[in-house]
Amino acid sequence: MLEKLTRVEKRFEEVNALLCSSDVASDIEKYTSLMKELKQLTPVVEKFRELKRAEETRDEALLLLEGNEADGEFKEMLREELDEAKKQIVTLTQELKVLLLPKDPNDDRNVIVEIRGGAGGEESALFAYDLFRMYSMYAESKGFRIEVMNLNETELGGIKEISFMINGEGAYSRFKFESGVHRVQRVPETESGGRIHTSTVTVAVLPEAQEVEFELDPADLVFEVYRASGAGGQKVNKTSSAVRVIHVPTGTVVECQVERSQYQNKDRAVELLRSRLYNEECRKQQEAIDGERRSQVGTGDRSERIRTYNFPQGRVTDHRIGLTLYKLDSILNGDLDEVIDALITADTAKKMENSGDGEA
């Protein structure tokens, strides 16, 4: 690990020097790339330098204690300093092991979230709306911005399906574990007998694909236009502004009808299609690379039941990590940090285990 950290520190100094050169300052693309790299290197280097300072303190204290130059009160102070330095070294070493783990290249990206009602009819659609509201409030608390790309509502205020973009640095890192089946257990308002119903909603989380990373061949795309549908009344668009795009090689279909302009809907549909295809390509590559080394947190497959929201007990249970919290109302109001932090911690622990306890 020491050799790896030394290389990181050397690269950190090289990047700093390059950023001060006139050649880089006049090249916006190069400057932006180096600034991004510097941002990634900085926390590792700062922690590494803390570790070196702690090791120097430990060595100095040991030297003075072994030299019999200290007496009484001074010796006791040195022992305390030595103990504190040893504790710091253990803590900092562990933190550095985590920082050196391979980073998900998508973590800093914007994210596209797709929510669809599953089993349970109208009750499922109503819960899909609850999840959209929950994610919207959480995104707002993090300073992210929401853009709805496609929306299909029901007459009772539920959501059959919705696709929306979450814009903000690090958005994918906070939302990527939300993919899967979300199950709700509650008494529907239309249930006169007070019986608890179980419904499901599927969530897919896609990192936004950049055009340069996944290019679409226009010859592979078929566009169809139609009138936007909705819950009725004024929500129905009377012009053919909605767009459906079909990717012929894969059969992937994307629709967008939230904008009044056909051209805007077309652009959004293509953006969503690119991210879906990019996500599928990443999934195939990941399966080919790590095969059996699956994350303990889960595959993120939409067929996997990941969480249950139990209204009678006010309980939320994440089945992947065995986490149960009795704060349903708070979570549905966007207080998701405790759940997401626990998922990230579990995923990090599994990665460390797979990497041989983080050894370089």
URHUNOR-V914755 format. One record per residue. N is the residue number from 0. PHI is phi in degrees with one decimal (NA if undefined). NEAR is the number of other C-alpha atoms within 8 Angstrom. Layout:
# URHUNOR-V914755
N_PHI_NEAR / N_PHI_NEAR
This chain:
# URHUNOR-V914755
0_NA_6 / 1_-60.6_5 / 2_-63.2_6 / 3_-65.5_8 / 4_-64.9_11 / 5_-64.1_8 / 6_-64.9_8 / 7_-63.5_11 / 8_-64.6_10 / 9_-63.7_8 / 10_-65.8_8 / 11_-57.7_12 / 12_-68.3_8 / 13_-64.8_8 / 14_-64.0_11 / 15_-59.2_9 / 16_-66.9_8 / 17_-63.5_8 / 18_-66.2_11 / 19_-89.1_8 / 20_-81.7_8 / 21_-68.5_6 / 22_-62.5_6 / 23_-72.7_12 / 24_-59.4_10 / 25_-91.1_7 / 26_-111.9_8 / 27_-58.0_8 / 28_-63.7_6 / 29_-66.1_8 / 30_-61.1_12 / 31_-62.5_8 / 32_-62.8_8 / 33_-68.2_10 / 34_-63.6_9 / 35_-64.5_8 / 36_-64.4_9 / 37_-60.5_11 / 38_-61.5_8 / 39_-74.1_8 / 40_-78.5_11 / 41_-54.9_9 / 42_-61.7_9 / 43_-68.8_13 / 44_-66.3_12 / 45_-60.9_8 / 46_-68.7_11 / 47_-64.3_11 / 48_-70.4_8 / 49_-61.1_9 / 50_-62.6_12 / 51_-64.8_8 / 52_-65.8_8 / 53_-65.3_12 / 54_-68.0_11 / 55_-64.9_8 / 56_-61.4_11 / 57_-61.1_12 / 58_-65.9_8 / 59_-65.0_8 / 60_-64.4_12 / 61_-62.9_9 / 62_-61.9_8 / 63_-68.1_11 / 64_-68.3_11 / 65_-75.4_7 / 66_-83.1_7 / 67_56.9_7 / 68_-88.4_7 / 69_-97.1_9 / 70_-139.4_7 / 71_46.2_6 / 72_-61.9_6 / 73_-66.0_8 / 74_-64.4_10 / 75_-63.6_8 / 76_-64.5_8 / 77_-65.1_11 / 78_-64.1_9 / 79_-64.0_8 / 80_-64.3_11 / 81_-65.5_12 / 82_-61.9_8 / 83_-65.0_8 / 84_-64.3_12 / 85_-63.6_11 / 86_-63.7_8 / 87_-61.6_10 / 88_-62.2_11 / 89_-63.0_8 / 90_-64.1_8 / 91_-65.9_12 / 92_-62.7_9 / 93_-65.5_8 / 94_-64.5_9 / 95_-69.5_11 / 96_-60.3_12 / 97_-67.8_10 / 98_-64.2_8 / 99_-86.4_8 / 100_-62.7_9 / 101_-55.8_4 / 102_-88.2_5 / 103_-63.5_5 / 104_-63.7_5 / 105_-92.2_8 / 106_-55.4_10 / 107_-87.4_11 / 108_-78.8_12 / 109_-66.3_14 / 110_-135.0_14 / 111_-108.5_14 / 112_-111.2_12 / 113_-119.2_11 / 114_-118.5_13 / 115_-133.7_13 / 116_-65.2_16 / 117_-114.4_11 / 118_-73.2_8 / 119_123.5_11 / 120_59.0_9 / 121_-62.8_9 / 122_-63.0_10 / 123_-64.2_15 / 124_-64.3_18 / 125_-66.2_12 / 126_-72.9_12 / 127_-59.8_16 / 128_-64.1_11 / 129_-59.8_9 / 130_-68.0_9 / 131_-60.4_9 / 132_-62.1_11 / 133_-59.7_12 / 134_-66.7_9 / 135_-63.6_10 / 136_-68.6_10 / 137_-66.9_12 / 138_-59.5_13 / 139_-61.8_9 / 140_-66.3_8 / 141_-95.8_6 / 142_80.6_7 / 143_-85.9_12 / 144_-116.7_10 / 145_-100.4_10 / 146_-130.6_8 / 147_-75.1_10 / 148_-104.7_14 / 149_-153.8_12 / 150_-145.6_13 / 151_-128.7_10 / 152_-96.8_11 / 153_-107.6_12 / 154_-66.5_7 / 155_-92.7_6 / 156_94.0_8 / 157_-86.7_15 / 158_-127.8_15 / 159_-71.2_12 / 160_-160.0_14 / 161_-149.6_13 / 162_-123.3_12 / 163_-146.1_12 / 164_-94.5_13 / 165_-112.9_14 / 166_-96.4_11 / 167_158.7_11 / 168_-63.5_8 / 169_87.8_10 / 170_-59.4_15 / 171_-63.2_14 / 172_-62.7_9 / 173_-90.2_8 / 174_-111.0_10 / 175_-65.4_10 / 176_-88.7_10 / 177_-86.1_9 / 178_-66.6_12 / 179_143.1_14 / 180_-94.8_14 / 181_-103.7_13 / 182_-107.9_12 / 183_-119.6_12 / 184_-123.7_13 / 185_-162.3_10 / 186_-91.0_9 / 187_-64.7_8 / 188_-62.2_5 / 189_-86.3_4 / 190_-90.0_8 / 191_-77.0_6 / 192_-86.1_4 / 193_73.5_6 / 194_-81.2_7 / 195_-80.2_8 / 196_-108.0_8 / 197_-112.2_9 / 198_-129.6_13 / 199_-131.9_13 / 200_-135.9_16 / 201_-101.2_14 / 202_-126.1_14 / 203_-121.4_13 / 204_-120.6_13 / 205_-120.5_12 / 206_-69.9_12 / 207_-64.8_9 / 208_-90.4_11 / 209_-83.0_6 / 210_-59.2_7 / 211_-70.7_5 / 212_-90.0_6 / 213_-139.1_9 / 214_-88.3_7 / 215_-99.0_6 / 216_-82.6_6 / 217_-53.9_5 / 218_-68.4_5 / 219_-89.2_9 / 220_-108.7_10 / 221_-118.9_9 / 222_-106.1_8 / 223_-129.9_7 / 224_-116.1_10 / 225_-156.0_10 / 226_-79.1_11 / 227_-63.2_12 / 228_-106.9_9 / 229_-166.1_9 / 230_-79.1_9 / 231_116.0_8 / 232_65.9_5 / 233_-73.4_5 / 234_-77.0_8 / 235_-85.0_11 / 236_-83.4_11 / 237_-90.2_6 / 238_-114.9_7 / 239_-83.8_10 / 240_-101.7_15 / 241_-71.0_15 / 242_-127.1_15 / 243_-119.3_14 / 244_-121.1_15 / 245_-116.6_11 / 246_-90.7_12 / 247_-58.3_9 / 248_-60.4_5 / 249_-107.7_5 / 250_76.1_7 / 251_-70.0_8 / 252_-119.5_9 / 253_-130.2_11 / 254_-123.9_10 / 255_-147.0_15 / 256_-143.4_13 / 257_-81.9_10 / 258_-93.6_10 / 259_-77.8_9 / 260_-90.9_7 / 261_-61.5_12 / 262_-67.7_6 / 263_-65.7_9 / 264_-63.9_16 / 265_-63.7_12 / 266_-62.1_8 / 267_-66.9_10 / 268_-63.7_15 / 269_-65.4_10 / 270_-62.2_9 / 271_-66.9_11 / 272_-61.0_13 / 273_-58.8_13 / 274_-67.8_13 / 275_-63.4_9 / 276_-68.1_8 / 277_-63.1_10 / 278_-62.4_11 / 279_-66.1_8 / 280_-65.7_8 / 281_-62.5_8 / 282_-62.4_8 / 283_-64.5_8 / 284_-64.6_8 / 285_-64.3_9 / 286_-64.1_8 / 287_-69.6_7 / 288_-78.6_6 / 289_-104.3_8 / 290_47.5_8 / 291_-87.3_4 / 292_-84.4_6 / 293_-83.6_8 / 294_-69.7_9 / 295_-61.0_9 / 296_-68.9_10 / 297_127.4_8 / 298_-81.4_6 / 299_83.2_11 / 300_-69.8_9 / 301_-69.0_11 / 302_-84.0_7 / 303_-92.7_8 / 304_-73.2_10 / 305_-109.6_10 / 306_-150.9_12 / 307_-121.5_12 / 308_-112.5_13 / 309_-103.7_12 / 310_-71.5_10 / 311_-57.5_7 / 312_-97.7_6 / 313_61.4_11 / 314_-116.2_13 / 315_-124.5_13 / 316_-123.8_11 / 317_-97.4_12 / 318_-73.5_10 / 319_-71.0_10 / 320_-121.3_9 / 321_66.6_7 / 322_-92.7_9 / 323_-124.8_8 / 324_-127.1_8 / 325_-98.3_8 / 326_-145.7_9 / 327_-56.8_13 / 328_-59.4_7 / 329_-63.5_8 / 330_-65.4_10 / 331_-67.2_11 / 332_-93.2_10 / 333_96.5_14 / 334_-86.3_9 / 335_-100.7_8 / 336_-56.5_6 / 337_-62.0_7 / 338_-69.6_9 / 339_-66.4_11 / 340_-62.5_8 / 341_-65.3_8 / 342_-66.9_11 / 343_-65.1_8 / 344_-62.2_8 / 345_-64.5_11 / 346_-65.8_11 / 347_-63.5_9 / 348_-61.1_8 / 349_-66.7_10 / 350_-63.8_11 / 351_-65.1_13 / 352_-62.4_9 / 353_-69.6_8 / 354_-93.8_8 / 355_77.7_7 / 356_63.6_8 / 357_79.6_12 / 358_-72.0_7 / 359_-84.2_4
